[in-house]
Amino acid sequence: MTDAANMTAALVGFARLLRGRGMRASPAQISRLQAAIGVLPSDKIAYLYWAGRTCLAVPQASVPAYDVVFAQYFLGATGGPTEQEATCRQAIRPDSPDEQRSPAEAAPLVWEPDGGNEDDEAKQGRRLGSAASSIELLRITPFAACTADELDIVAALVRRLRVRPPDRRSLRLKPGHRKVSLDLRTTARWAMKTQAEFLILAWRQRRTRPRRVVLLLDVSRSMAPFSRLYLHFAYALATAWDGAEVICFGTQLTRITGLLRSRQAARTLEQVAMSVLDWNGGTRIADAVAGLRGMRATRGALRRATVIIFSDGLEQGDPADLGRQIRLLRRTCREIIWVNPQAGDDGYRPLTGGMRAALPSVDVLMPGHTLVALEDVASALSTRRTPARVPARSHALQ
């Protein structure tokens, strides 16, 4: 067997033991773990330990059980659970002060060369490679499994995303090579240089303008692990283009577009946290969508706009009312993109009443549980698609 096959077999056996302890280890998580091991150094067992905890999204309550399984499988520890857990802790103990952080923080994200001999340059090269590996690992790490310091790094990376709004064709024309309309004035002016012979024809084509974008951010209690990072995504869009509207909702609507215009991210987010009164409260998505359609500040912005809803779809009200409101919203805007953090799970199915009722009127359903998923959302936002036909009435999923 090859080295890759041996690694796969070893990780499959490790996942089998974790499932026996009642922990979750899906095939997709094992694949991410194998990819992470391929970019991490192989000289220390601690890298394998932390990569497993990160890629498998081990919750804090399951860390002791994970330590016991890790010690049994990879370290060959014997004895009781307490001795096995102590063996695991001893094996991953850092050897130097520079390693007293998790692998995602072990290498600095910013480094400055200070000159020196060849050994110093080699060390700096290794540190740079470790930093790149840490960032790549954070890109595929679920937000719910990140520590507080790792979430700060991910938030900074989200703010640096290049979020570009989609383009739309305007009714105004400009000189161009596409043969949409003949530019008579320019053609006549050119003909004056060729003795009134129309040898060259000038054409005009339609201008392109950025399409309006409206973001609805769910800030309820069930979205607590993701609301902050989605707010950074909205900040990246609002600072990149003035035509974006950002509205938070839980049990009421709060328009925060004006607060996101500032270039000081920390102060802006602090002001947003003070302005949104229903943060970590309940969820009434149907009332929020109805209020959005009736809000005076966004009534005109919804026409032919792209609407992005960041929510898990857990509706406390009537799901049928949510389906009706989403259908009415779809008739006003051009397309609806629903970003659900639960959709990143391999076994996810839109079985909740709210998602089942809203999904027939949604153009694109995307996950939003990792940085890579948010990058896909930014890419899908700037992609020009032919919108689906609006259904006449809502229907349940078969």
C-alpha positions, 0 to 999 in steps of 0.5 A: 500500500502507498503512504496515502492509502496507509494514511487514509486507512489510519484516519478511517480507523481513528474515525471509527473509534471516535464514533464508538465514543459517540462523537461525530466524524463524517467522511468530509471531515476526515478528508479535510483532516487528511488534507491538513496533515499534508500541509503540516509538518510531520515531525511532531504529534501535536500537529496531528492532535490539533489538526484533528480537533480543528477539522473534526470540530470537536466541541469543548465538552468532548475534548476529554473523550477525544484525548482518550481516543487519541492516546489509545490509537496514536500513542498506544496508551494503556490504563484508565481514562485519566492516565490516557488523558494525561499521556495525551496532554504530555505528548502534545506539551509544547517544547518552547514558548513559541509553541504555547499556542494552537497550530492556527496561531503558532506562526505569526501572520505578519513577519518582517525579515531582519537580515542576517545569515543564511540560517536566519533566512531559512528559519524565516522561510519555515515560519512563513510556510507555517503561517501559510499553512495555518491560514489554509487550515483556518479557511476550512475550519468551521466557525463553531470549532474556532477559538476566540483568537482564531475567530479574530483572525478569520474576521480580519480575513473576511473583511479583506474579501473582495466582495464585488456587486453584480453588474446590470445593463443600463438603458443608457448607451456608450460608444462600443464595439457591440452592434446594439445601436448605430451612432449616427453623429460619430458615423457622420463625423468620420464620413467627413474625412472620407468625402462623405463615404460611410466606410466605417460605422460607429456603434453604441452599446449599453452601459453596465452599472452595479446592481443593488444588493440588500443583505438581511442578517439574522442576529438571533440566539441560534446564529450567535456563532456566525452573526459576528463573521457575517457582519464582517462580510457585510462590512466588506461589501458596504465599504466596497460599494455605496449601493449596498443596504445592510439590515439586521433582524431578530424580532425587529428590523435595524438598518445599519447601512450608515454605520458601516460606511466608516473605515474604522472596523472596530469602532463600527462594529461596536456601534452596530452592537449598541444599535441592534437591540434584539441581538441574541434574541428570538427569530421572526423571519416572516415579519422581517421580510414583510417589514423589509418590503414595507420599509421606506428606506429600502422599498426602492432598493429592492427593485431588481436587486440581489437579496442575500439572507444570512439565516439558519431558517429557524422560524418561530412564526408560521412557516406558511407565512414565511413562504408567502413573504419570500414569494412576494419578495422574490417578485420584487427583486431579481434573485434571492441568495440564502446563506445557511450555516447548517447547509455545510453539513454533509447530512443537511436537509431543509426539513425545518418548516421555515426552510421548506416553505421558503426554498421554492422561491430561493434561487441559490442556497449556499453554506456559510460555515467556513471562510471558504464558504464565504468566499464562494458567496462573494464569488456567487454574488458577482456572477451574472446568472439568469434568474429562475422563474418566479413560482405562482404559489408556494409548494412543499418539497417532495 
